[in-house]
Amino acid sequence: MNVVKNVLDRYSEGAKTRQESLCCPVDYDSRSLANLPQEIIEKDYGCGDPSRYVREGDVVLDLGSGGGKICYMAASLVGEQGRVIGVDMNDDMLALARKYQKQMAETIGSDRVEFHKAYIQDLALDVDAMENYLQEKPITNAQDLADLDAWKSQHKTQQPLIADHSVDLVISNCVLNLVDEKQKAQLVAEIFRVLKPGGRVAISDIVSDEIVPQHLQQDPSLWSGCISGAFQEYEFLQAFVDAGFNYVSYDKWDAQPWQVVEGIEFRSVTLLASKPLGTECIDRGHAVIYKGPFAKIYDDEGHVFIRGKRMAVCERTFKQLIEGDLADQFIGVQPHELLPAKNWCAPHGTERTVQETKGGLISTKTEASCC
Ligand SMILES: C[S@@+](CC[C@H](N)C(=O)[O-])C[C@H]1O[C@@H](n2cnc3c(N)ncnc32)[C@H](O)[C@@H]1O
């Protein structure tokens, strides 16, 4: 089976007429849908709502933007200072999304959305630019092919469509499962490449409870229908951990499977992850206390947090835990006096004594108590 051709054909049809079999019920915020053209709402082939993770000012990249619904929802959330980039490989889907670009710019207040033709597993390659090159230099022999490869590699280095470290939030809605198995690791590596340090991921997709057997993976209709290319539920998270992300988690998990095929459950989930800040680990005397309810927890970098103990962390980890999405699980204890910045980090599992941290500023998201 040629995965790209199979998926192109299926979604070209989907851009022209609504395909009931591709529609997974999603509970969108009705206020976000209010401004959208009816055609965009009807030709919705998503399985979740990653737009809820958009923040004001974000540069957002939507992988497999289809009719543009999530891009337009995100555009109203990013505000004047933000920007939304949708990428899709399908001309008909891109045409559908662009059809409403002017109207949506007027509704939202400015033109903050752009759509590009690209493969989400190769975000540096501008496929429109490649097609222009091919118009001028069609391939008729092996030398032409070698020239194209050279052009691609130069273009990707010098004018990448999506540059390294340029995006605050990568979102996607029911697309990763459509990418060829052999290219899935490259796809996750591309997400990592384009994100700024500290950038976030919010991906809604379909996962399976068991590994999907070969004969189902080779069924073109099940593949293009967002079923048999699904990641297995544990492997989806692990692919992001392996690529270097931290704080990888499921935020949404549909109790009810969307489809069951040969006893395998396929359901919609939303995965969240962050790209590490990438700054050096330097011990300045900070500590965090894990509030519980578990006896101890580990993160993917190897830190161990024992419930109720003042655990040593570097300044970078302190900021990520106390200022990030996990802030309600930890109490932050700043050093009474900052230690000199030496190129040293306390080994994971080191406890800070009370004497080391006494008098340090405490940060906690818990409501202050009465006394
Ligand atoms: C199931 S639809 C989802 C569309 C949209 N995200 C939504 O919520 O309605 C999948 C979309 O991903 C696109 N797509 C699939 N594989 C792709 C790839 N490898 N590169 C770029 N786009 C891809 C398809 O063309 C299609 O528009």
The ligand as a Gaussian input file, in Angstrom:
#p B3LYP/6-31G(d) Opt

LIG

0 1
 C       -8.314000      13.219000       9.549000
 S       -7.931000      14.679000       8.653000
 C       -7.889000      15.890000       9.951000
 C       -7.983000      17.291000       9.425000
 C       -8.056000      18.379000      10.479000
 N       -6.949000      18.300000      11.408000
 C       -9.372000      18.369000      11.224000
 O       -9.336000      18.436000      12.462000
 O      -10.422000      18.346000      10.584000
 C       -6.240000      14.434000       8.242000
 C       -5.578000      15.566000       7.457000
 O       -4.176000      15.373000       7.516000
 C       -3.610000      15.489000       6.242000
 N       -2.405000      14.627000       6.214000
 C       -2.363000      13.294000       6.380000
 N       -1.095000      12.856000       6.347000
 C       -0.318000      13.943000       6.146000
 C        1.077000      14.156000       6.021000
 N        1.924000      13.133000       6.078000
 N        1.525000      15.404000       5.815000
 C        0.659000      16.454000       5.746000
 N       -0.671000      16.323000       5.861000
 C       -1.162000      15.083000       6.063000
 C       -4.706000      15.065000       5.297000
 O       -4.507000      15.602000       4.016000
 C       -5.944000      15.599000       5.988000
 O       -6.233000      16.920000       5.611000

